Amino acid sequence: MRAALVISERDNVATALEALETGQRLDLAGTTLMVQSPVPRGHKIALRPIRSGEAVIKYGSPIGTAIADIPQGTHVHTHNVASDRGRGDRVPRADAREEPRIAEPPDEATPPPQGNRR
């Protein structure tokens, strides 16, 4: 069984199909890399260096933006990626039907709710 899965040649991460240990050698997508930090099963590993601000590509689609430089062979997760999925404020979607709705600030004349006072 393969240790990690790469779907698209555009991907800069692979998905671990088993827990990956530091020092483990992987041959993925025409690249040989050494695991630099433990990667839990189901999490991502960097196939190449990913610079801060660069898109993280999984299954051929951007899934987030690197918030720190990510060296090849390291764990890619919420500690070094800001997700773009479900965030209309981060990435404009070409297929979006409506503009993202932004809550309006309350009117200055409207008093804040008082709640129950005792």
C-alpha positions as CSV (number, residue, x, y, z in Angstrom):
1,M,0.0,0.0,0.0
2,R,1.1,3.5,-0.7
3,A,2.0,5.7,2.3
4,A,0.5,8.9,0.8
5,L,-1.8,9.9,-2.0
6,V,-1.2,12.5,-4.7
7,I,-4.2,13.1,-7.1
8,S,-3.0,15.9,-9.4
9,E,0.3,16.9,-10.8
10,R,-0.6,20.4,-9.7
11,D,-0.6,19.3,-6.0
12,N,2.1,20.6,-3.7
13,V,0.8,18.4,-0.8
14,A,0.0,14.7,-0.5
15,T,-2.4,13.1,1.9
16,A,-0.9,10.5,4.3
17,L,-2.7,7.2,4.1
18,E,-0.8,6.0,7.2
19,A,1.0,7.8,10.0
20,L,4.3,9.0,8.6
21,E,7.4,9.0,10.8
22,T,10.4,11.4,10.7
23,G,13.1,10.0,8.4
24,Q,10.7,7.9,6.4
25,R,11.5,8.0,2.6
26,L,8.6,8.6,0.2
27,D,8.5,8.3,-3.6
28,L,5.6,10.4,-4.6
29,A,4.6,12.1,-7.9
30,G,8.1,11.7,-9.4
31,T,9.7,13.1,-6.2
32,T,11.6,11.4,-3.5
33,L,11.4,13.1,-0.2
34,M,12.3,12.4,3.5
35,V,9.6,13.0,6.1
36,Q,10.9,15.9,8.3
37,S,8.2,15.8,11.0
38,P,5.6,13.2,12.0
39,V,2.4,13.4,9.9
40,P,-0.8,11.8,11.2
41,R,-2.8,9.6,9.0
42,G,-5.2,11.7,6.9
43,H,-3.1,14.9,7.2
44,K,-1.0,16.5,4.5
45,I,2.7,16.5,3.8
46,A,4.5,19.1,1.6
47,L,5.8,17.6,-1.6
48,R,8.0,20.6,-2.2
49,P,8.8,23.8,-0.3
50,I,5.7,26.1,0.0
51,R,6.4,29.7,0.6
52,S,4.4,31.9,3.0
53,G,1.5,33.4,1.0
54,E,1.5,30.6,-1.6
55,A,-1.6,28.5,-2.3
56,V,-1.7,25.0,-0.9
57,I,-2.9,22.7,-3.6
58,K,-4.6,19.4,-2.9
59,Y,-6.5,17.3,-5.4
60,G,-5.7,19.9,-8.0
61,S,-7.5,22.8,-6.2
62,P,-6.3,25.4,-3.8
63,I,-7.5,24.6,-0.2
64,G,-5.7,27.4,1.6
65,T,-2.8,29.8,1.9
66,A,0.5,29.0,3.6
67,I,0.8,31.4,6.6
68,A,4.5,30.3,7.1
69,D,7.2,28.8,5.0
70,I,6.6,25.1,4.8
71,P,9.7,23.0,4.1
72,Q,9.4,19.9,1.9
73,G,8.5,16.8,3.8
74,T,6.8,18.6,6.7
75,H,3.3,18.3,8.2
76,V,0.8,20.7,6.5
77,H,-2.1,21.6,8.7
78,T,-3.9,24.4,10.6
79,H,-0.6,25.5,12.2
80,N,0.8,26.6,8.9
81,V,-2.2,27.0,6.5
82,A,-5.2,29.4,6.6
83,S,-8.1,27.7,5.0
84,D,-9.8,29.3,2.1
85,R,-12.8,26.9,2.0
86,G,-16.0,28.4,3.1
87,R,-14.5,31.8,3.5
88,G,-16.1,34.2,0.9
89,D,-14.0,37.0,2.4
90,R,-10.7,35.4,1.3
91,V,-11.1,34.2,-2.3
92,P,-13.6,35.5,-4.8
93,R,-15.4,32.6,-6.5
94,A,-16.0,32.8,-10.2
95,D,-19.2,30.8,-9.7
96,A,-20.5,32.9,-6.8
97,R,-24.2,33.9,-7.3
98,E,-24.3,36.5,-4.6
99,E,-21.9,38.9,-3.0
100,P,-20.8,37.8,0.5
101,R,-23.1,39.2,3.1
102,I,-21.5,41.4,5.7
103,A,-23.3,42.2,8.9
104,E,-24.1,45.9,9.2
105,P,-23.0,47.6,12.4
106,P,-25.9,48.5,14.7
107,D,-27.4,52.0,14.4
108,E,-26.1,54.3,17.0
109,A,-29.7,55.2,18.0
110,T,-30.5,51.6,18.7
111,P,-29.8,50.7,22.3
112,P,-28.1,47.4,23.0
113,P,-30.3,44.6,24.4
114,Q,-30.8,44.9,28.1
115,G,-31.4,41.3,29.0
116,N,-33.0,40.3,32.3
117,R,-32.2,42.5,35.2
118,R,-32.7,41.4,38.7
